[in-house]
Amino acid sequence: MKGGQYILMGVPGTALDAATAVIIRDVQPAGFILFGRNIKAPAQLRQLIDDLRSEVKHEPIVTIDQEGGRVSRLKECGAEPPSAKQLREKGDLRLIERHGALTGEILRLFGFNLNLAPVVDVSFEGDLDNSLKNRTWGLDTNTVITNAGAFNRTMREQGVLSCGKHFPGYSRAAVDPHHELPIVKRSRAELEGDEWKPFRALAPELDSMMIGHGNYPLLDDSGFPSSLSRKIIHDLLREEWGYQGAVISDDLDMGAIVGHYGLGESVTRAVEAGNDLVLLCHRPELIPEAAKALEAISPARAAEAGKQIAHLREKLDPPHPFSIEAHAALDKKVYQLRVDTLGAEAAAARSADDGKRSPVETF
């Protein structure tokens, strides 16, 4: 298995440039993750995805963070869906189900086949100054299970795979891992009693699980963050819980990782720890270096990851035929969902783009 087959890579612009195309053809990554920087118009986005697909010899995973609210990459070329917080406060499960179905439909139209959603973390203490602001489906475990589960099921019914995040839980993280590594001093008993209940309940319905970047000293005293921890990923999630889906690292270009580890060490530790796929979102010029380092993965671990990636790829559905008219019709439904959730006046104002960014994110 070539090293590129573990990598979901970001690309720099709104069109595929020659230098990035050469990297893709050489590395043959597992797939791609797109951001707002890649989106300016509906037809442009579909063309970019079609061009990316044409450079790999396999069915690529094409993913994005399309949660709702602030974390809605597609708002760059259309309506902003309501956030998880806005929907949970409205308290109408039918609106959440509409949100899931519309999310799946519009992603499929563009050619995405995996959404990095739903967030399965819980806002026990309201909205702390970490990466979860406005993104959680409830203030208690049962509400998260109900709401995130409804979104997940209706989205998957449209042929888009899901990813639960951010295991083992960012709920008590006091800092944002985009900038620095949070230390979460929660015991197993505390995690089992609270944070882990939604992950356990929804795990059978989640096609993949994202491992967040956090230092959990009471789970792993080695000092490694969860995303590089074999005790947390392989021993706990895979062996003890028996999780069957693919495991994906959160972005290894985040400050929580790049501030402490070199590229080669971070990607190899991530896969050896049990991540089947690694996200490298913001430094495409370093993808060949990462792929080269990943050629050193042990044969046993390579076989395990290869099996999981193949199983995930078997579930990928092809894009729907694209047209401007089809997008316009769906976009109108997304905005109507926003109105039905927030009211006409509030729906006209978009979320503040106040999320923190990784220190290496320069474009």
C-alpha positions in Angstrom: 0.0 0.0 0.0 1.6 3.3 -1.0 1.8 6.0 1.7 -0.6 8.3 -0.1 -3.5 5.9 0.4 -3.8 7.0 4.1 -4.0 10.7 3.2 -7.0 13.0 2.8 -5.4 16.1 1.5 -6.5 19.7 1.2 -5.9 21.7 -2.0 -5.1 25.4 -2.3 -7.5 27.2 -4.7 -10.8 27.3 -6.5 -9.3 25.5 -9.5 -6.8 22.6 -9.7 -3.4 24.1 -10.4 -0.7 22.3 -12.3 1.6 21.8 -9.3 -1.1 20.3 -7.1 -2.2 18.0 -10.0 1.4 16.7 -10.2 1.4 15.9 -6.5 -2.0 14.2 -6.7 -1.0 12.0 -9.7 2.3 11.0 -8.0 0.9 10.4 -4.4 -2.5 9.0 -5.3 -4.1 10.1 -2.0 -7.1 8.4 -0.6 -9.1 11.5 -1.2 -9.6 15.2 -0.6 -11.0 17.7 1.9 -12.3 21.0 0.7 -12.7 24.3 2.5 -14.3 27.7 1.9 -11.1 28.7 0.1 -12.0 26.2 -2.6 -15.5 27.5 -3.2 -16.8 30.6 -5.1 -19.7 29.3 -7.3 -21.7 26.1 -7.7 -20.5 25.1 -11.1 -16.9 26.0 -10.2 -17.1 23.7 -7.1 -18.4 20.8 -9.1 -15.7 21.3 -11.8 -13.0 21.3 -9.1 -14.3 18.1 -7.7 -14.5 16.5 -11.1 -11.0 17.6 -11.8 -9.7 16.1 -8.6 -11.4 12.9 -9.3 -9.8 12.6 -12.7 -6.3 12.7 -11.2 -6.6 9.5 -9.1 -6.9 5.9 -10.3 -9.5 4.9 -7.6 -12.8 6.1 -6.3 -11.7 9.0 -4.0 -13.1 10.0 -0.7 -14.3 13.6 -1.2 -15.1 15.2 2.1 -15.9 18.6 3.7 -17.1 20.0 7.1 -20.8 20.8 6.4 -22.3 20.9 9.8 -24.5 24.0 9.7 -24.0 27.6 11.0 -20.4 28.8 11.2 -19.0 25.5 10.0 -20.8 25.4 6.7 -18.3 25.5 3.9 -21.0 25.6 1.2 -22.2 29.0 2.4 -19.5 30.4 0.1 -21.8 29.7 -2.8 -25.2 29.5 -1.3 -27.4 29.6 1.8 -26.1 29.0 5.3 -28.0 26.2 7.1 -28.9 26.7 10.7 -26.3 25.6 13.3 -26.7 22.7 15.6 -27.2 25.1 18.5 -29.9 27.0 16.6 -31.7 23.8 15.7 -31.4 22.3 19.2 -32.8 25.5 20.7 -35.8 25.5 18.3 -36.5 22.0 19.5 -38.2 20.6 16.5 -36.8 17.2 15.4 -38.5 17.5 12.0 -36.3 20.5 11.2 -33.2 18.5 12.2 -34.3 15.7 9.9 -34.8 18.2 7.1 -31.3 19.6 7.7 -29.7 16.1 7.5 -31.6 15.2 4.3 -30.8 18.6 2.6 -27.2 18.3 3.6 -26.9 14.9 2.0 -28.7 16.0 -1.1 -26.6 19.1 -1.7 -23.3 17.4 -1.0 -24.2 14.5 -3.3 -25.0 17.1 -6.1 -21.5 18.5 -5.8 -19.7 15.2 -5.7 -19.0 14.8 -2.0 -19.4 11.4 -0.5 -18.4 11.8 3.1 -19.4 14.6 5.5 -17.2 15.3 8.5 -20.3 15.4 10.7 -22.1 15.1 13.0 -20.4 16.6 16.0 -21.1 14.2 18.9 -19.6 16.2 21.6 -21.8 17.7 24.4 -21.9 21.3 25.6 -22.2 20.5 29.3 -21.0 23.9 30.4 -22.5 26.0 27.6 -20.1 27.3 24.9 -16.5 27.3 26.2 -13.8 29.1 24.2 -12.8 26.0 22.3 -13.6 24.7 18.9 -17.1 23.6 19.7 -18.9 27.0 19.9 -22.4 26.7 18.5 -21.6 23.3 17.0 -23.1 20.8 19.5 -26.4 19.1 19.4 -27.3 19.4 23.1 -26.4 20.4 26.6 -26.9 16.8 27.8 -26.1 13.3 26.4 -29.7 12.2 25.6 -30.4 15.4 23.6 -27.2 14.9 21.6 -28.0 11.2 20.9 -31.5 12.2 19.7 -30.5 15.2 17.6 -27.2 14.1 16.2 -28.8 10.7 15.4 -31.6 12.3 13.5 -29.2 14.4 11.4 -27.0 11.4 10.8 -29.7 9.1 9.6 -31.4 11.4 7.2 -28.1 12.5 5.7 -26.9 9.0 5.2 -30.2 8.1 3.5 -29.1 10.5 0.7 -26.0 8.5 0.0 -23.5 10.6 2.0 -21.4 8.9 4.6 -20.9 10.3 8.1 -18.1 10.9 10.6 -18.7 11.3 14.3 -16.4 13.8 16.0 -14.3 14.4 18.1 -13.5 11.2 20.0 -12.7 10.9 22.9 -14.5 14.2 23.5 -13.7 17.9 23.3 -16.5 18.9 25.7 -14.2 19.8 28.6 -11.4 21.2 26.5 -10.5 24.7 27.7 -8.4 25.7 24.6 -8.9 25.3 20.8 -6.7 22.6 19.3 -6.4 24.7 16.1 -3.9 26.6 18.2 -2.7 24.5 21.1 -3.1 21.0 22.6 -5.9 20.9 25.2 -5.3 18.9 28.4 -8.5 17.1 29.5 -8.2 15.6 33.0 -11.2 13.4 32.9 -11.2 9.9 34.3 -12.6 6.9 32.5 -15.6 6.8 34.9 -16.3 10.5 34.2 -16.1 10.0 30.5 -18.3 6.9 30.5 -20.9 8.8 32.6 -21.1 11.7 30.3 -19.0 12.4 27.1 -18.9 8.8 25.8 -22.6 8.1 26.0 -23.4 9.7 22.6 -20.3 8.1 21.0 -21.3 4.7 22.2 -25.0 5.1 21.3 -24.3 6.3 17.8 -21.2 4.3 16.9 -23.0 1.6 15.0 -24.6 4.3 12.7 -21.4 6.3 12.1 -19.4 5.3 9.0 -16.3 6.8 10.4 -15.0 8.3 13.7 -12.7 11.3 13.9 -10.1 11.3 16.6 -9.6 14.8 18.1 -6.3 16.3 19.4 -6.3 16.3 23.2 -4.0 15.1 26.0 -6.0 12.8 28.2 -3.5 11.9 31.0 -5.9 9.6 32.8 -6.5 7.5 29.7 -2.9 7.5 28.4 0.0 8.7 30.6 2.5 8.5 27.7 2.0 12.2 26.9 0.8 11.5 23.4 -2.4 13.3 22.3 -5.4 11.2 21.6 -4.9 11.4 17.8 -1.5 9.7 18.2 -2.4 7.4 21.1 -2.6 3.6 20.4 -4.1 3.1 23.9 -7.0 5.4 23.0 -7.6 4.5 19.3 -6.6 0.8 19.0 -7.0 -0.5 22.5 -10.0 1.5 23.6 -12.1 2.4 20.5 -11.2 -0.5 18.3 -10.6 -3.4 20.6 -12.6 -2.6 23.7 -15.6 -0.9 22.1 -15.4 -3.0 19.0 -15.9 0.0 16.7 -16.3 -1.3 13.1 -16.0 1.9 11.0 -13.1 3.8 9.6 -11.0 5.9 12.0 -9.8 9.4 10.8 -7.5 11.7 12.5 -8.5 15.4 12.9 -6.3 17.7 10.9 -2.6 17.0 11.6 -1.9 20.5 10.4 -3.4 22.0 13.6 -1.4 23.8 16.1 -2.0 21.0 18.7 0.2 18.8 16.5 2.5 21.0 14.5 3.6 22.8 17.6 4.9 19.5 19.1 5.7 17.0 16.3 7.4 17.0 12.9 5.4 15.9 9.9 6.9 12.5 9.4 6.5 11.6 13.1 2.9 12.8 13.3 1.6 11.0 10.3 3.3 7.7 11.1 2.4 7.8 14.8 -1.2 8.6 13.8 -1.6 5.5 11.5 0.4 3.2 13.8 -1.9 4.3 16.6 -5.0 3.2 14.7 -6.1 6.0 12.4 -6.9 4.5 9.0 -6.9 7.9 7.3 -5.1 11.2 8.2 -6.3 14.7 7.4 -3.6 17.0 6.1 -5.5 20.1 5.2 -3.3 23.1 4.7 0.2 22.2 3.3 -0.3 20.4 0.0 3.4 21.0 -0.9 4.3 18.6 2.0 2.0 15.8 0.9 4.8 13.9 -0.9 7.0 14.0 2.3 4.1 12.7 4.3 3.4 9.9 1.8 7.0 8.9 1.8 7.0 8.7 5.6 3.9 6.6 5.6 5.5 3.9 3.5 7.2 2.8 6.7 4.0 1.7 8.4 4.2 -1.8 9.8 2.8 -4.6 7.5 0.2 -5.6 10.1 -1.1 -2.1 10.6 -1.0 -1.4 6.8 -3.2 -4.5 6.3 -5.7 -3.4 9.0 -5.9 0.2 7.6 -6.2 -1.1 4.0 -9.1 -3.3 4.9 -10.9 -0.4 6.6 -10.3 2.0 3.7 -11.5 -0.6 1.2 -14.6 -1.1 3.2 -15.3 2.6 3.4 -14.7 3.0 -0.4 -17.2 0.2 -1.1 -19.9 2.3 0.5 -19.2 5.5 -1.5 -22.0 6.6 -3.8 -21.3 8.4 -7.1 -22.2 12.1 -7.6 -25.6 13.1 -8.8 -25.8 14.8 -12.2 -25.1 18.5 -11.7 -27.1 21.5 -12.9 -27.4 25.1 -11.8 -31.1 24.6 -11.6 -30.8 21.6 -9.3 -28.5 23.5 -7.0 -30.8 26.6 -7.0 -33.8 24.4 -6.0 -31.9 22.8 -3.1 -30.4 26.1 -2.0 -33.9 27.6 -1.8 -34.9 24.7 0.5 -31.8 25.3 2.7 -32.7 28.9 3.1 -36.3 28.0 3.9 -35.0 25.7 6.6 -33.1 28.6 8.0 -36.2 30.8 8.0 -38.3 28.0 9.6 -35.7 27.7 12.3 -34.8 31.3 13.0 -37.6 33.4 11.6 -37.3 35.6 8.6 -35.5 38.5 10.2 -32.8 36.5 12.0 -32.4 34.2 9.0 -31.1 37.2 7.0 -28.0 37.6 9.3 -25.2 35.1 8.8 -23.0 33.6 11.6 -19.9 35.4 12.5 -16.8 33.8 11.0 -14.9 33.8 14.3 -13.5 30.3 14.3 -9.8 29.9 15.1 -7.5 28.8 12.3 -4.5 26.5 12.2 -1.1 28.4 12.4 0.0 26.9 9.1 -3.2 27.9 7.3 -1.9 30.6 5.0 -4.3 30.5 2.1 
